[in-house]
Amino acid sequence: MANAAQQAPSRVALAATVGFGILLAGVGTMGWRWYSYVTAGASPYDEVGIEVNRRLPESLRAWGCGRIKERFPKAVPPYGCQPGQI
């Protein structure tokens, strides 16, 4: 009975755990990249930030565009933040 409790995880479970970890790290990295773009980016025209912002759901995109417009009031809004662009 003690032997069954200490049994090593299967390869499928290990692969699934590693895959989930990689996916979580990727989502976290892209989320942080987007957040730093909309709150502290040096320019509203950062290509990676624009692309991530453009692919987010409407509520997050609207919040991000609002922050960019507050920080750069005289700049032309980046692609995805102008009406009719997605």
NUBAFI-357857 format. One line per 5 residues: their letters; for each residue x, y, z of C-alpha. Coordinates in pm, whole numbers, plus 50000, padded with zeros to 5 digits. Example, Ala and Ser with C-alpha at 12.3 -4.5 7.8 and 13.67 -1.06 7.14 Angstrom:
residues 2
AS	51230 49550 50780; 51367 49894 50714 $
end
This chain:
residues 86
MANAA	50000 50000 50000; 50283 50240 50079; 50437 50148 49745; 50128 50261 49551; 50126 50602 49723 $
QQAPS	50485 50670 49615; 50438 50566 49253; 50598 50803 49001; 50362 51008 48781; 50306 50881 48431 $
RVALA	50480 51038 48133; 50150 51175 48005; 50081 51352 48335; 50435 51489 48341; 50408 51613 47980 $
ATVGF	50070 51773 48056; 50212 51947 48363; 50513 52080 48172; 50290 52192 47882; 50057 52372 48121 $
GILLA	50354 52542 48287; 50488 52663 47952; 50143 52790 47851; 50101 52971 48182; 50445 53130 48150 $
GVGTM	50366 53246 47796; 50033 53399 47895; 50194 53568 48195; 50476 53708 47984; 50242 53846 47718 $
GWRWY	50011 53986 47985; 50296 54165 48157; 50426 54293 47822; 50083 54437 47737; 50035 54589 48084 $
SYVTA	50375 54760 48074; 50299 54889 47722; 49972 55056 47820; 50088 55188 48159; 50456 55276 48116 $
GASPY	50561 55240 47751; 50784 55508 47602; 50579 55529 47283; 50220 55447 47185; 50355 55288 46865 $
DEVGI	50537 54985 47008; 50470 54708 46753; 50443 54421 47001; 50223 54619 47239; 49990 54725 46958 $
EVNRR	49953 54368 46833; 49884 54223 47178; 49636 54501 47255; 49461 54448 46922; 49400 54078 46993 $
LPESL	49254 54119 47342; 48883 54111 47427; 48694 54439 47386; 48687 54528 47757; 49065 54493 47804 $
RAWGC	49137 54662 47470; 48915 54958 47565; 49091 54993 47900; 49433 54974 47734; 49339 55228 47467 $
GRIKE	49204 55459 47735; 49531 55444 47926; 49732 55510 47609; 49512 55809 47520; 49559 55949 47873 $
RFPKA	49937 55913 47854; 49974 56044 47497; 49687 56290 47445; 49830 56457 47134; 49944 56140 46954 $
VPPYG	49742 55967 46685; 49591 55656 46847; 49770 55334 46750; 49610 55070 46529; 49325 54902 46715 $
CQPGQ	49242 55209 46923; 49076 55408 46649; 48704 55360 46584; 48632 55085 46333; 48968 54910 46370 $
I	49018 54569 46522 $
end
